[in-house]
């Protein structure tokens, strides 16, 4: 069974750091680009970052570039998001997602259930 | 940066047809994907590459594009179709993935 399971969310203060994980199973992790997408409470979806299937390419949304780092451990089939210098407006549910096929125009076909990050003083 | 614009809400009676629009510059030339998100759940892709339905998605849901507008059409709407719907494309010039603001479908 194909699964994505996020963890690592919590409540932190502005300026602090947090590391999210996304454990995957049921598919060949090294064959797919992986994404992080977030959703602030009551708001829409916002794409955060993508990492290529082999980890060689990473692209970030303007809102997080320079503060967040996406990475992957192929040996553990796990995706990560290191979030530094967190701000109140980073408060959101964070989803990891997998593309359907190996092209940037592909849809995000598989999603985890999300992990909540709250940044508050 | 590329922008996709959706109406915040659409309301229809059961059995009627709902049409949710997604406006973007020349969006008809791109691969548009549609996601359904029910309360408290993760998004699910219901139409991809403009018109393709994944297995398990009812034929009542269909997608189309023309010029600057992509449309998700839900025929014979059911109470279970109540959800937020998001369109999405990949913007090649910026290499960013872009979502529309989302449309809340209410079944009256």
HADDOCK unambig.tbl for C-alpha pairs under 7 A between the chains (distance, minus, plus):
assign (segid A and resid 44 and name CA) (segid B and resid 101 and name CA) 5.50 0.50 0.50
assign (segid A and resid 44 and name CA) (segid B and resid 102 and name CA) 5.95 0.50 0.50
assign (segid A and resid 45 and name CA) (segid B and resid 99 and name CA) 6.39 0.50 0.50
assign (segid A and resid 46 and name CA) (segid B and resid 99 and name CA) 6.59 0.50 0.50
assign (segid A and resid 47 and name CA) (segid B and resid 97 and name CA) 6.08 0.50 0.50
assign (segid A and resid 47 and name CA) (segid B and resid 98 and name CA) 6.68 0.50 0.50
assign (segid A and resid 61 and name CA) (segid B and resid 96 and name CA) 6.94 0.50 0.50
assign (segid A and resid 104 and name CA) (segid B and resid 90 and name CA) 6.56 0.50 0.50
assign (segid A and resid 105 and name CA) (segid B and resid 31 and name CA) 6.35 0.50 0.50
assign (segid A and resid 105 and name CA) (segid B and resid 89 and name CA) 6.92 0.50 0.50
assign (segid A and resid 105 and name CA) (segid B and resid 90 and name CA) 5.31 0.50 0.50
assign (segid A and resid 107 and name CA) (segid B and resid 33 and name CA) 6.10 0.50 0.50
assign (segid A and resid 107 and name CA) (segid B and resid 48 and name CA) 6.30 0.50 0.50
assign (segid A and resid 109 and name CA) (segid B and resid 45 and name CA) 6.01 0.50 0.50
assign (segid A and resid 111 and name CA) (segid B and resid 42 and name CA) 6.48 0.50 0.50
assign (segid A and resid 111 and name CA) (segid B and resid 43 and name CA) 6.99 0.50 0.50
assign (segid A and resid 112 and name CA) (segid B and resid 42 and name CA) 6.80 0.50 0.50
assign (segid A and resid 113 and name CA) (segid B and resid 41 and name CA) 6.76 0.50 0.50
assign (segid A and resid 113 and name CA) (segid B and resid 42 and name CA) 5.45 0.50 0.50
